[in-house]
Structure formats: structure tokens, C-alpha cells
């Protein structure tokens, strides 16, 4: 009886904490859910254990769903019960948005990356795409479709579906984007020790976090202008990853950069490009990023 009483007390205590500090609870669960499951992949990468290919893929698939997604639905369940979980789930299938926003979702990140690296490589990436436009259909779009399953569906119900609306109400869209983007970047830390995003370096980690923070402004702007559609956020996440891969393919491999160009090519060009995009959005929207506090539909 005492064990049962203690268990119930712990559950009530956790629920009380979640209700009092929902965002803190969400981020703790999102980080813990991913970092615990991905830890075997890190240990495999640094040689502490040896995973079979099947085990590696299993942990990878689990890590893609046990963090932000699971945390979002669990915390939402505590706060809003099944009705809230149902609303969050339905927003994952909120397809209705203007055609212009679908164009923005699919191509904004690609335009930023292509522009940045074309400036760095004297127009070569853009020229390569113009010479091989079929890559948009043979490489880019297939990666968008794959990205909807991994990692988008495992992340965006949490980052944009749960966290962003609550953070905007507390801090406004600009500060919310900075905080969320930074945490989103730091959340990837274990993956930087694995073949997925590795090898790890301090400079690379800093660049990754800064790029994630700047890129989040694009997410916030599009999210707010599509009535909080988690589907749109998922599609944007998938297209951003696909755009990164395509740009890497379009960058010439036989060109060796030196001096400050080499420094930019190490990743700082991403920080500058997406930082400029973020600043442009803040200026053009006068700091609102499309956010309307009077909306209660998400």
C-alpha cells in the first residue's frame, strides 16, 4: 500500500510540476527522451560498444520519436487531457495554406543556401543547378518526402506545435525564436558525435547552434502565417534538410578556397546567410514575424 501511495504521490508531483512549469518540463523531457536513446549510438561511435547494423538503425529510429514529439504529447496530455492531445494531432494534418506559403516552405532555405554558396563559389552552385534542373526532382523532392518521416514528424509537433506558441505568448516572437532555436541546436549535441552529424568540433557545434537559432526565424514567420500548422512546420523542416543536401551536391569539389573564404566555407557562411535572412524578416515584419497575440486557434 505504501508503495502504491508513493507512486501516486510521485505522479501527482510530476503533474503538478508540469502544470506549473510546462515549458521547462517539456524541454527536460525532450532532451532526456532523445539523449538517453541516442547514447548507444554515441558509445558506438567512440568505440565503447559495438552495435550491429540492425541495433544501430533501431536506436536511430527510436531516438527520432522519443524526444520532442513524445514530450509534447505527454505534457499536453497533462495540461489539456485528451482534447488537447487531439488538437495537437490534428494540427499535424492541417494542410490548408496559401500556395505562396507552400512555395516559401519548399524553397526559402534552398534560396538562402544557394545564394550564400553561389557568392562564395563565384556562382558555381547556381550554374550547376541551372545545368541540371532535374536534380530538384531526382534529389531534392525525394529527400523532402523522406525528411517528413525522419526527422520532421519526430520533432515539429514539439518545437513548433507545443513550445513556440507558448514561448511567443511569454516572450514575443523574436526572443522566443532566439531561445527556441538555440535550444533546438543544443539538442542535436549527441548526434554531432555520431556519423549522422559528426565529427564533433567545438567550432562546428557553435556554428550549428547559431545557424539553428537564425534559421528558426524563418520557421516562426511561416508558422505564424499558416495559422500554427504543424504540418507546414514538418514540411519546412524536411525541405531545409533537403536543401542543405542539394546545396552540398552543387558545390564544386575541385575548388580549393583559401584565407577568409576557407573560414566562411567551414560553416560561418551559414551563420551569416541565415542571420541576414532573420534580420530581414524582423525588419520587414517590424518584429512581429507574423505573430498575432489575439489568435487562439493554436
MODELLER restraints for C-alpha pairs under 7 A, 6 or more apart:
rsr = mdl.restraints
at = mdl.atoms
rsr.add(forms.Gaussian(group=physical.xy_distance, feature=features.Distance(at['CA:15:A'], at['CA:78:A']), mean=6.36, stdev=0.5))
rsr.add(forms.Gaussian(group=physical.xy_distance, feature=features.Distance(at['CA:18:A'], at['CA:25:A']), mean=5.51, stdev=0.5))
rsr.add(forms.Gaussian(group=physical.xy_distance, feature=features.Distance(at['CA:18:A'], at['CA:75:A']), mean=6.74, stdev=0.5))
rsr.add(forms.Gaussian(group=physical.xy_distance, feature=features.Distance(at['CA:19:A'], at['CA:79:A']), mean=6.10, stdev=0.5))
rsr.add(forms.Gaussian(group=physical.xy_distance, feature=features.Distance(at['CA:22:A'], at['CA:75:A']), mean=6.95, stdev=0.5))
rsr.add(forms.Gaussian(group=physical.xy_distance, feature=features.Distance(at['CA:23:A'], at['CA:163:A']), mean=6.69, stdev=0.5))
rsr.add(forms.Gaussian(group=physical.xy_distance, feature=features.Distance(at['CA:26:A'], at['CA:71:A']), mean=5.71, stdev=0.5))
rsr.add(forms.Gaussian(group=physical.xy_distance, feature=features.Distance(at['CA:26:A'], at['CA:72:A']), mean=6.45, stdev=0.5))
rsr.add(forms.Gaussian(group=physical.xy_distance, feature=features.Distance(at['CA:26:A'], at['CA:75:A']), mean=6.36, stdev=0.5))
rsr.add(forms.Gaussian(group=physical.xy_distance, feature=features.Distance(at['CA:29:A'], at['CA:67:A']), mean=6.79, stdev=0.5))
rsr.add(forms.Gaussian(group=physical.xy_distance, feature=features.Distance(at['CA:29:A'], at['CA:71:A']), mean=5.47, stdev=0.5))
rsr.add(forms.Gaussian(group=physical.xy_distance, feature=features.Distance(at['CA:30:A'], at['CA:67:A']), mean=4.15, stdev=0.5))
rsr.add(forms.Gaussian(group=physical.xy_distance, feature=features.Distance(at['CA:30:A'], at['CA:68:A']), mean=4.41, stdev=0.5))
rsr.add(forms.Gaussian(group=physical.xy_distance, feature=features.Distance(at['CA:30:A'], at['CA:71:A']), mean=5.28, stdev=0.5))
rsr.add(forms.Gaussian(group=physical.xy_distance, feature=features.Distance(at['CA:31:A'], at['CA:67:A']), mean=6.16, stdev=0.5))
rsr.add(forms.Gaussian(group=physical.xy_distance, feature=features.Distance(at['CA:31:A'], at['CA:187:A']), mean=6.13, stdev=0.5))
rsr.add(forms.Gaussian(group=physical.xy_distance, feature=features.Distance(at['CA:32:A'], at['CA:67:A']), mean=6.97, stdev=0.5))
rsr.add(forms.Gaussian(group=physical.xy_distance, feature=features.Distance(at['CA:33:A'], at['CA:66:A']), mean=5.08, stdev=0.5))
rsr.add(forms.Gaussian(group=physical.xy_distance, feature=features.Distance(at['CA:33:A'], at['CA:67:A']), mean=4.30, stdev=0.5))
rsr.add(forms.Gaussian(group=physical.xy_distance, feature=features.Distance(at['CA:34:A'], at['CA:63:A']), mean=5.12, stdev=0.5))
rsr.add(forms.Gaussian(group=physical.xy_distance, feature=features.Distance(at['CA:34:A'], at['CA:66:A']), mean=5.73, stdev=0.5))
rsr.add(forms.Gaussian(group=physical.xy_distance, feature=features.Distance(at['CA:34:A'], at['CA:67:A']), mean=4.46, stdev=0.5))
rsr.add(forms.Gaussian(group=physical.xy_distance, feature=features.Distance(at['CA:35:A'], at['CA:190:A']), mean=6.71, stdev=0.5))
rsr.add(forms.Gaussian(group=physical.xy_distance, feature=features.Distance(at['CA:37:A'], at['CA:59:A']), mean=6.34, stdev=0.5))
rsr.add(forms.Gaussian(group=physical.xy_distance, feature=features.Distance(at['CA:37:A'], at['CA:62:A']), mean=6.87, stdev=0.5))
rsr.add(forms.Gaussian(group=physical.xy_distance, feature=features.Distance(at['CA:37:A'], at['CA:63:A']), mean=5.34, stdev=0.5))
rsr.add(forms.Gaussian(group=physical.xy_distance, feature=features.Distance(at['CA:38:A'], at['CA:59:A']), mean=6.37, stdev=0.5))
rsr.add(forms.Gaussian(group=physical.xy_distance, feature=features.Distance(at['CA:38:A'], at['CA:60:A']), mean=6.73, stdev=0.5))
rsr.add(forms.Gaussian(group=physical.xy_distance, feature=features.Distance(at['CA:38:A'], at['CA:63:A']), mean=5.60, stdev=0.5))
rsr.add(forms.Gaussian(group=physical.xy_distance, feature=features.Distance(at['CA:41:A'], at['CA:56:A']), mean=6.56, stdev=0.5))
rsr.add(forms.Gaussian(group=physical.xy_distance, feature=features.Distance(at['CA:41:A'], at['CA:194:A']), mean=6.56, stdev=0.5))
rsr.add(forms.Gaussian(group=physical.xy_distance, feature=features.Distance(at['CA:42:A'], at['CA:190:A']), mean=6.61, stdev=0.5))
rsr.add(forms.Gaussian(group=physical.xy_distance, feature=features.Distance(at['CA:42:A'], at['CA:193:A']), mean=5.87, stdev=0.5))
rsr.add(forms.Gaussian(group=physical.xy_distance, feature=features.Distance(at['CA:42:A'], at['CA:194:A']), mean=5.66, stdev=0.5))
rsr.add(forms.Gaussian(group=physical.xy_distance, feature=features.Distance(at['CA:43:A'], at['CA:49:A']), mean=5.75, stdev=0.5))
rsr.add(forms.Gaussian(group=physical.xy_distance, feature=features.Distance(at['CA:44:A'], at['CA:50:A']), mean=5.27, stdev=0.5))
rsr.add(forms.Gaussian(group=physical.xy_distance, feature=features.Distance(at['CA:44:A'], at['CA:51:A']), mean=6.22, stdev=0.5))
rsr.add(forms.Gaussian(group=physical.xy_distance, feature=features.Distance(at['CA:45:A'], at['CA:193:A']), mean=6.84, stdev=0.5))
rsr.add(forms.Gaussian(group=physical.xy_distance, feature=features.Distance(at['CA:45:A'], at['CA:194:A']), mean=5.52, stdev=0.5))
rsr.add(forms.Gaussian(group=physical.xy_distance, feature=features.Distance(at['CA:64:A'], at['CA:150:A']), mean=6.66, stdev=0.5))
rsr.add(forms.Gaussian(group=physical.xy_distance, feature=features.Distance(at['CA:64:A'], at['CA:151:A']), mean=5.92, stdev=0.5))
rsr.add(forms.Gaussian(group=physical.xy_distance, feature=features.Distance(at['CA:64:A'], at['CA:154:A']), mean=5.33, stdev=0.5))
rsr.add(forms.Gaussian(group=physical.xy_distance, feature=features.Distance(at['CA:65:A'], at['CA:154:A']), mean=4.42, stdev=0.5))
rsr.add(forms.Gaussian(group=physical.xy_distance, feature=features.Distance(at['CA:68:A'], at['CA:154:A']), mean=6.55, stdev=0.5))
rsr.add(forms.Gaussian(group=physical.xy_distance, feature=features.Distance(at['CA:68:A'], at['CA:155:A']), mean=5.11, stdev=0.5))
rsr.add(forms.Gaussian(group=physical.xy_distance, feature=features.Distance(at['CA:68:A'], at['CA:158:A']), mean=4.59, stdev=0.5))
rsr.add(forms.Gaussian(group=physical.xy_distance, feature=features.Distance(at['CA:68:A'], at['CA:159:A']), mean=6.67, stdev=0.5))
rsr.add(forms.Gaussian(group=physical.xy_distance, feature=features.Distance(at['CA:69:A'], at['CA:154:A']), mean=5.02, stdev=0.5))
rsr.add(forms.Gaussian(group=physical.xy_distance, feature=features.Distance(at['CA:69:A'], at['CA:155:A']), mean=5.43, stdev=0.5))
rsr.add(forms.Gaussian(group=physical.xy_distance, feature=features.Distance(at['CA:69:A'], at['CA:157:A']), mean=5.47, stdev=0.5))
rsr.add(forms.Gaussian(group=physical.xy_distance, feature=features.Distance(at['CA:69:A'], at['CA:158:A']), mean=5.01, stdev=0.5))
rsr.add(forms.Gaussian(group=physical.xy_distance, feature=features.Distance(at['CA:71:A'], at['CA:158:A']), mean=6.99, stdev=0.5))
rsr.add(forms.Gaussian(group=physical.xy_distance, feature=features.Distance(at['CA:72:A'], at['CA:157:A']), mean=6.63, stdev=0.5))
rsr.add(forms.Gaussian(group=physical.xy_distance, feature=features.Distance(at['CA:72:A'], at['CA:158:A']), mean=4.83, stdev=0.5))
rsr.add(forms.Gaussian(group=physical.xy_distance, feature=features.Distance(at['CA:72:A'], at['CA:162:A']), mean=5.78, stdev=0.5))
rsr.add(forms.Gaussian(group=physical.xy_distance, feature=features.Distance(at['CA:73:A'], at['CA:85:A']), mean=5.91, stdev=0.5))
rsr.add(forms.Gaussian(group=physical.xy_distance, feature=features.Distance(at['CA:76:A'], at['CA:84:A']), mean=6.05, stdev=0.5))
rsr.add(forms.Gaussian(group=physical.xy_distance, feature=features.Distance(at['CA:76:A'], at['CA:85:A']), mean=5.88, stdev=0.5))
rsr.add(forms.Gaussian(group=physical.xy_distance, feature=features.Distance(at['CA:77:A'], at['CA:84:A']), mean=6.47, stdev=0.5))
rsr.add(forms.Gaussian(group=physical.xy_distance, feature=features.Distance(at['CA:77:A'], at['CA:85:A']), mean=5.72, stdev=0.5))
rsr.add(forms.Gaussian(group=physical.xy_distance, feature=features.Distance(at['CA:88:A'], at['CA:161:A']), mean=6.66, stdev=0.5))
rsr.add(forms.Gaussian(group=physical.xy_distance, feature=features.Distance(at['CA:91:A'], at['CA:229:A']), mean=5.48, stdev=0.5))
rsr.add(forms.Gaussian(group=physical.xy_distance, feature=features.Distance(at['CA:91:A'], at['CA:230:A']), mean=5.26, stdev=0.5))
rsr.add(forms.Gaussian(group=physical.xy_distance, feature=features.Distance(at['CA:91:A'], at['CA:231:A']), mean=6.54, stdev=0.5))
rsr.add(forms.Gaussian(group=physical.xy_distance, feature=features.Distance(at['CA:92:A'], at['CA:229:A']), mean=6.78, stdev=0.5))
rsr.add(forms.Gaussian(group=physical.xy_distance, feature=features.Distance(at['CA:92:A'], at['CA:230:A']), mean=4.71, stdev=0.5))
rsr.add(forms.Gaussian(group=physical.xy_distance, feature=features.Distance(at['CA:92:A'], at['CA:231:A']), mean=4.50, stdev=0.5))
rsr.add(forms.Gaussian(group=physical.xy_distance, feature=features.Distance(at['CA:93:A'], at['CA:231:A']), mean=5.51, stdev=0.5))
rsr.add(forms.Gaussian(group=physical.xy_distance, feature=features.Distance(at['CA:94:A'], at['CA:229:A']), mean=5.54, stdev=0.5))
rsr.add(forms.Gaussian(group=physical.xy_distance, feature=features.Distance(at['CA:94:A'], at['CA:231:A']), mean=5.82, stdev=0.5))
rsr.add(forms.Gaussian(group=physical.xy_distance, feature=features.Distance(at['CA:95:A'], at['CA:231:A']), mean=6.41, stdev=0.5))
rsr.add(forms.Gaussian(group=physical.xy_distance, feature=features.Distance(at['CA:97:A'], at['CA:226:A']), mean=5.82, stdev=0.5))
rsr.add(forms.Gaussian(group=physical.xy_distance, feature=features.Distance(at['CA:105:A'], at['CA:235:A']), mean=6.84, stdev=0.5))
rsr.add(forms.Gaussian(group=physical.xy_distance, feature=features.Distance(at['CA:105:A'], at['CA:236:A']), mean=4.95, stdev=0.5))
rsr.add(forms.Gaussian(group=physical.xy_distance, feature=features.Distance(at['CA:106:A'], at['CA:236:A']), mean=6.45, stdev=0.5))
rsr.add(forms.Gaussian(group=physical.xy_distance, feature=features.Distance(at['CA:106:A'], at['CA:239:A']), mean=5.50, stdev=0.5))
rsr.add(forms.Gaussian(group=physical.xy_distance, feature=features.Distance(at['CA:109:A'], at['CA:240:A']), mean=5.36, stdev=0.5))
rsr.add(forms.Gaussian(group=physical.xy_distance, feature=features.Distance(at['CA:109:A'], at['CA:243:A']), mean=6.28, stdev=0.5))
rsr.add(forms.Gaussian(group=physical.xy_distance, feature=features.Distance(at['CA:110:A'], at['CA:240:A']), mean=6.98, stdev=0.5))
rsr.add(forms.Gaussian(group=physical.xy_distance, feature=features.Distance(at['CA:110:A'], at['CA:243:A']), mean=4.74, stdev=0.5))
rsr.add(forms.Gaussian(group=physical.xy_distance, feature=features.Distance(at['CA:112:A'], at['CA:273:A']), mean=6.57, stdev=0.5))
rsr.add(forms.Gaussian(group=physical.xy_distance, feature=features.Distance(at['CA:113:A'], at['CA:247:A']), mean=6.65, stdev=0.5))
rsr.add(forms.Gaussian(group=physical.xy_distance, feature=features.Distance(at['CA:114:A'], at['CA:125:A']), mean=6.50, stdev=0.5))
rsr.add(forms.Gaussian(group=physical.xy_distance, feature=features.Distance(at['CA:114:A'], at['CA:126:A']), mean=6.32, stdev=0.5))
rsr.add(forms.Gaussian(group=physical.xy_distance, feature=features.Distance(at['CA:114:A'], at['CA:247:A']), mean=6.26, stdev=0.5))
rsr.add(forms.Gaussian(group=physical.xy_distance, feature=features.Distance(at['CA:116:A'], at['CA:269:A']), mean=6.69, stdev=0.5))
rsr.add(forms.Gaussian(group=physical.xy_distance, feature=features.Distance(at['CA:116:A'], at['CA:273:A']), mean=6.05, stdev=0.5))
rsr.add(forms.Gaussian(group=physical.xy_distance, feature=features.Distance(at['CA:117:A'], at['CA:125:A']), mean=6.75, stdev=0.5))
rsr.add(forms.Gaussian(group=physical.xy_distance, feature=features.Distance(at['CA:118:A'], at['CA:124:A']), mean=5.76, stdev=0.5))
rsr.add(forms.Gaussian(group=physical.xy_distance, feature=features.Distance(at['CA:118:A'], at['CA:125:A']), mean=5.33, stdev=0.5))
rsr.add(forms.Gaussian(group=physical.xy_distance, feature=features.Distance(at['CA:118:A'], at['CA:126:A']), mean=5.99, stdev=0.5))
rsr.add(forms.Gaussian(group=physical.xy_distance, feature=features.Distance(at['CA:124:A'], at['CA:251:A']), mean=6.78, stdev=0.5))
rsr.add(forms.Gaussian(group=physical.xy_distance, feature=features.Distance(at['CA:124:A'], at['CA:252:A']), mean=6.85, stdev=0.5))
rsr.add(forms.Gaussian(group=physical.xy_distance, feature=features.Distance(at['CA:125:A'], at['CA:247:A']), mean=6.97, stdev=0.5))
rsr.add(forms.Gaussian(group=physical.xy_distance, feature=features.Distance(at['CA:125:A'], at['CA:250:A']), mean=4.70, stdev=0.5))
rsr.add(forms.Gaussian(group=physical.xy_distance, feature=features.Distance(at['CA:125:A'], at['CA:251:A']), mean=5.10, stdev=0.5))
rsr.add(forms.Gaussian(group=physical.xy_distance, feature=features.Distance(at['CA:128:A'], at['CA:250:A']), mean=5.98, stdev=0.5))
rsr.add(forms.Gaussian(group=physical.xy_distance, feature=features.Distance(at['CA:129:A'], at['CA:250:A']), mean=6.77, stdev=0.5))
rsr.add(forms.Gaussian(group=physical.xy_distance, feature=features.Distance(at['CA:139:A'], at['CA:246:A']), mean=6.91, stdev=0.5))
rsr.add(forms.Gaussian(group=physical.xy_distance, feature=features.Distance(at['CA:140:A'], at['CA:242:A']), mean=5.55, stdev=0.5))
rsr.add(forms.Gaussian(group=physical.xy_distance, feature=features.Distance(at['CA:140:A'], at['CA:243:A']), mean=6.68, stdev=0.5))
rsr.add(forms.Gaussian(group=physical.xy_distance, feature=features.Distance(at['CA:140:A'], at['CA:246:A']), mean=6.15, stdev=0.5))
rsr.add(forms.Gaussian(group=physical.xy_distance, feature=features.Distance(at['CA:143:A'], at['CA:242:A']), mean=5.21, stdev=0.5))
rsr.add(forms.Gaussian(group=physical.xy_distance, feature=features.Distance(at['CA:144:A'], at['CA:238:A']), mean=4.88, stdev=0.5))
rsr.add(forms.Gaussian(group=physical.xy_distance, feature=features.Distance(at['CA:144:A'], at['CA:239:A']), mean=5.03, stdev=0.5))
rsr.add(forms.Gaussian(group=physical.xy_distance, feature=features.Distance(at['CA:144:A'], at['CA:242:A']), mean=5.57, stdev=0.5))
rsr.add(forms.Gaussian(group=physical.xy_distance, feature=features.Distance(at['CA:147:A'], at['CA:238:A']), mean=4.37, stdev=0.5))
rsr.add(forms.Gaussian(group=physical.xy_distance, feature=features.Distance(at['CA:148:A'], at['CA:234:A']), mean=6.17, stdev=0.5))
rsr.add(forms.Gaussian(group=physical.xy_distance, feature=features.Distance(at['CA:148:A'], at['CA:235:A']), mean=6.17, stdev=0.5))
rsr.add(forms.Gaussian(group=physical.xy_distance, feature=features.Distance(at['CA:148:A'], at['CA:238:A']), mean=5.37, stdev=0.5))
rsr.add(forms.Gaussian(group=physical.xy_distance, feature=features.Distance(at['CA:152:A'], at['CA:234:A']), mean=4.88, stdev=0.5))
rsr.add(forms.Gaussian(group=physical.xy_distance, feature=features.Distance(at['CA:152:A'], at['CA:237:A']), mean=5.83, stdev=0.5))
rsr.add(forms.Gaussian(group=physical.xy_distance, feature=features.Distance(at['CA:152:A'], at['CA:238:A']), mean=6.02, stdev=0.5))
rsr.add(forms.Gaussian(group=physical.xy_distance, feature=features.Distance(at['CA:153:A'], at['CA:234:A']), mean=6.24, stdev=0.5))
rsr.add(forms.Gaussian(group=physical.xy_distance, feature=features.Distance(at['CA:156:A'], at['CA:230:A']), mean=6.45, stdev=0.5))
rsr.add(forms.Gaussian(group=physical.xy_distance, feature=features.Distance(at['CA:156:A'], at['CA:233:A']), mean=6.19, stdev=0.5))
rsr.add(forms.Gaussian(group=physical.xy_distance, feature=features.Distance(at['CA:156:A'], at['CA:234:A']), mean=5.60, stdev=0.5))
rsr.add(forms.Gaussian(group=physical.xy_distance, feature=features.Distance(at['CA:157:A'], at['CA:230:A']), mean=6.07, stdev=0.5))
rsr.add(forms.Gaussian(group=physical.xy_distance, feature=features.Distance(at['CA:160:A'], at['CA:230:A']), mean=6.59, stdev=0.5))
rsr.add(forms.Gaussian(group=physical.xy_distance, feature=features.Distance(at['CA:160:A'], at['CA:233:A']), mean=6.84, stdev=0.5))
rsr.add(forms.Gaussian(group=physical.xy_distance, feature=features.Distance(at['CA:161:A'], at['CA:230:A']), mean=5.59, stdev=0.5))
rsr.add(forms.Gaussian(group=physical.xy_distance, feature=features.Distance(at['CA:164:A'], at['CA:176:A']), mean=6.90, stdev=0.5))
rsr.add(forms.Gaussian(group=physical.xy_distance, feature=features.Distance(at['CA:165:A'], at['CA:298:A']), mean=6.97, stdev=0.5))
rsr.add(forms.Gaussian(group=physical.xy_distance, feature=features.Distance(at['CA:167:A'], at['CA:176:A']), mean=5.29, stdev=0.5))
rsr.add(forms.Gaussian(group=physical.xy_distance, feature=features.Distance(at['CA:168:A'], at['CA:176:A']), mean=5.42, stdev=0.5))
rsr.add(forms.Gaussian(group=physical.xy_distance, feature=features.Distance(at['CA:173:A'], at['CA:288:A']), mean=6.23, stdev=0.5))
rsr.add(forms.Gaussian(group=physical.xy_distance, feature=features.Distance(at['CA:173:A'], at['CA:289:A']), mean=6.45, stdev=0.5))
rsr.add(forms.Gaussian(group=physical.xy_distance, feature=features.Distance(at['CA:173:A'], at['CA:291:A']), mean=6.63, stdev=0.5))
rsr.add(forms.Gaussian(group=physical.xy_distance, feature=features.Distance(at['CA:174:A'], at['CA:287:A']), mean=6.57, stdev=0.5))
rsr.add(forms.Gaussian(group=physical.xy_distance, feature=features.Distance(at['CA:177:A'], at['CA:216:A']), mean=5.81, stdev=0.5))
rsr.add(forms.Gaussian(group=physical.xy_distance, feature=features.Distance(at['CA:177:A'], at['CA:217:A']), mean=5.77, stdev=0.5))
rsr.add(forms.Gaussian(group=physical.xy_distance, feature=features.Distance(at['CA:177:A'], at['CA:220:A']), mean=6.74, stdev=0.5))
rsr.add(forms.Gaussian(group=physical.xy_distance, feature=features.Distance(at['CA:178:A'], at['CA:213:A']), mean=5.53, stdev=0.5))
rsr.add(forms.Gaussian(group=physical.xy_distance, feature=features.Distance(at['CA:181:A'], at['CA:212:A']), mean=5.33, stdev=0.5))
rsr.add(forms.Gaussian(group=physical.xy_distance, feature=features.Distance(at['CA:181:A'], at['CA:213:A']), mean=3.72, stdev=0.5))
rsr.add(forms.Gaussian(group=physical.xy_distance, feature=features.Distance(at['CA:181:A'], at['CA:216:A']), mean=5.23, stdev=0.5))
rsr.add(forms.Gaussian(group=physical.xy_distance, feature=features.Distance(at['CA:182:A'], at['CA:209:A']), mean=5.72, stdev=0.5))
rsr.add(forms.Gaussian(group=physical.xy_distance, feature=features.Distance(at['CA:182:A'], at['CA:210:A']), mean=6.93, stdev=0.5))
rsr.add(forms.Gaussian(group=physical.xy_distance, feature=features.Distance(at['CA:182:A'], at['CA:212:A']), mean=6.54, stdev=0.5))
rsr.add(forms.Gaussian(group=physical.xy_distance, feature=features.Distance(at['CA:182:A'], at['CA:213:A']), mean=4.89, stdev=0.5))
rsr.add(forms.Gaussian(group=physical.xy_distance, feature=features.Distance(at['CA:184:A'], at['CA:212:A']), mean=6.93, stdev=0.5))
rsr.add(forms.Gaussian(group=physical.xy_distance, feature=features.Distance(at['CA:185:A'], at['CA:208:A']), mean=6.40, stdev=0.5))
rsr.add(forms.Gaussian(group=physical.xy_distance, feature=features.Distance(at['CA:185:A'], at['CA:209:A']), mean=4.32, stdev=0.5))
rsr.add(forms.Gaussian(group=physical.xy_distance, feature=features.Distance(at['CA:185:A'], at['CA:212:A']), mean=5.37, stdev=0.5))
rsr.add(forms.Gaussian(group=physical.xy_distance, feature=features.Distance(at['CA:185:A'], at['CA:213:A']), mean=6.99, stdev=0.5))
rsr.add(forms.Gaussian(group=physical.xy_distance, feature=features.Distance(at['CA:186:A'], at['CA:209:A']), mean=6.15, stdev=0.5))
rsr.add(forms.Gaussian(group=physical.xy_distance, feature=features.Distance(at['CA:191:A'], at['CA:197:A']), mean=5.68, stdev=0.5))
rsr.add(forms.Gaussian(group=physical.xy_distance, feature=features.Distance(at['CA:191:A'], at['CA:198:A']), mean=6.90, stdev=0.5))
rsr.add(forms.Gaussian(group=physical.xy_distance, feature=features.Distance(at['CA:192:A'], at['CA:198:A']), mean=4.29, stdev=0.5))
rsr.add(forms.Gaussian(group=physical.xy_distance, feature=features.Distance(at['CA:192:A'], at['CA:199:A']), mean=6.08, stdev=0.5))
rsr.add(forms.Gaussian(group=physical.xy_distance, feature=features.Distance(at['CA:192:A'], at['CA:200:A']), mean=5.13, stdev=0.5))
rsr.add(forms.Gaussian(group=physical.xy_distance, feature=features.Distance(at['CA:193:A'], at['CA:199:A']), mean=5.77, stdev=0.5))
rsr.add(forms.Gaussian(group=physical.xy_distance, feature=features.Distance(at['CA:193:A'], at['CA:200:A']), mean=5.29, stdev=0.5))
rsr.add(forms.Gaussian(group=physical.xy_distance, feature=features.Distance(at['CA:207:A'], at['CA:267:A']), mean=6.25, stdev=0.5))
rsr.add(forms.Gaussian(group=physical.xy_distance, feature=features.Distance(at['CA:207:A'], at['CA:268:A']), mean=6.40, stdev=0.5))
rsr.add(forms.Gaussian(group=physical.xy_distance, feature=features.Distance(at['CA:207:A'], at['CA:271:A']), mean=6.64, stdev=0.5))
rsr.add(forms.Gaussian(group=physical.xy_distance, feature=features.Distance(at['CA:210:A'], at['CA:271:A']), mean=6.09, stdev=0.5))
rsr.add(forms.Gaussian(group=physical.xy_distance, feature=features.Distance(at['CA:211:A'], at['CA:270:A']), mean=6.11, stdev=0.5))
rsr.add(forms.Gaussian(group=physical.xy_distance, feature=features.Distance(at['CA:211:A'], at['CA:271:A']), mean=4.81, stdev=0.5))
rsr.add(forms.Gaussian(group=physical.xy_distance, feature=features.Distance(at['CA:211:A'], at['CA:274:A']), mean=6.50, stdev=0.5))
rsr.add(forms.Gaussian(group=physical.xy_distance, feature=features.Distance(at['CA:214:A'], at['CA:274:A']), mean=5.38, stdev=0.5))
rsr.add(forms.Gaussian(group=physical.xy_distance, feature=features.Distance(at['CA:214:A'], at['CA:275:A']), mean=5.12, stdev=0.5))
rsr.add(forms.Gaussian(group=physical.xy_distance, feature=features.Distance(at['CA:214:A'], at['CA:278:A']), mean=5.77, stdev=0.5))
rsr.add(forms.Gaussian(group=physical.xy_distance, feature=features.Distance(at['CA:215:A'], at['CA:274:A']), mean=5.67, stdev=0.5))
rsr.add(forms.Gaussian(group=physical.xy_distance, feature=features.Distance(at['CA:215:A'], at['CA:278:A']), mean=6.94, stdev=0.5))
rsr.add(forms.Gaussian(group=physical.xy_distance, feature=features.Distance(at['CA:217:A'], at['CA:278:A']), mean=5.41, stdev=0.5))
rsr.add(forms.Gaussian(group=physical.xy_distance, feature=features.Distance(at['CA:218:A'], at['CA:278:A']), mean=6.69, stdev=0.5))
rsr.add(forms.Gaussian(group=physical.xy_distance, feature=features.Distance(at['CA:219:A'], at['CA:233:A']), mean=6.77, stdev=0.5))
rsr.add(forms.Gaussian(group=physical.xy_distance, feature=features.Distance(at['CA:220:A'], at['CA:289:A']), mean=6.59, stdev=0.5))
rsr.add(forms.Gaussian(group=physical.xy_distance, feature=features.Distance(at['CA:221:A'], at['CA:289:A']), mean=4.61, stdev=0.5))
rsr.add(forms.Gaussian(group=physical.xy_distance, feature=features.Distance(at['CA:221:A'], at['CA:290:A']), mean=5.62, stdev=0.5))
rsr.add(forms.Gaussian(group=physical.xy_distance, feature=features.Distance(at['CA:223:A'], at['CA:229:A']), mean=6.26, stdev=0.5))
rsr.add(forms.Gaussian(group=physical.xy_distance, feature=features.Distance(at['CA:223:A'], at['CA:233:A']), mean=6.41, stdev=0.5))
rsr.add(forms.Gaussian(group=physical.xy_distance, feature=features.Distance(at['CA:224:A'], at['CA:290:A']), mean=5.27, stdev=0.5))
rsr.add(forms.Gaussian(group=physical.xy_distance, feature=features.Distance(at['CA:224:A'], at['CA:291:A']), mean=5.39, stdev=0.5))
rsr.add(forms.Gaussian(group=physical.xy_distance, feature=features.Distance(at['CA:225:A'], at['CA:290:A']), mean=5.71, stdev=0.5))
rsr.add(forms.Gaussian(group=physical.xy_distance, feature=features.Distance(at['CA:227:A'], at['CA:298:A']), mean=6.95, stdev=0.5))
rsr.add(forms.Gaussian(group=physical.xy_distance, feature=features.Distance(at['CA:228:A'], at['CA:298:A']), mean=5.57, stdev=0.5))
rsr.add(forms.Gaussian(group=physical.xy_distance, feature=features.Distance(at['CA:281:A'], at['CA:289:A']), mean=6.63, stdev=0.5))
rsr.add(forms.Gaussian(group=physical.xy_distance, feature=features.Distance(at['CA:282:A'], at['CA:288:A']), mean=6.97, stdev=0.5))
rsr.add(forms.Gaussian(group=physical.xy_distance, feature=features.Distance(at['CA:282:A'], at['CA:289:A']), mean=6.23, stdev=0.5))
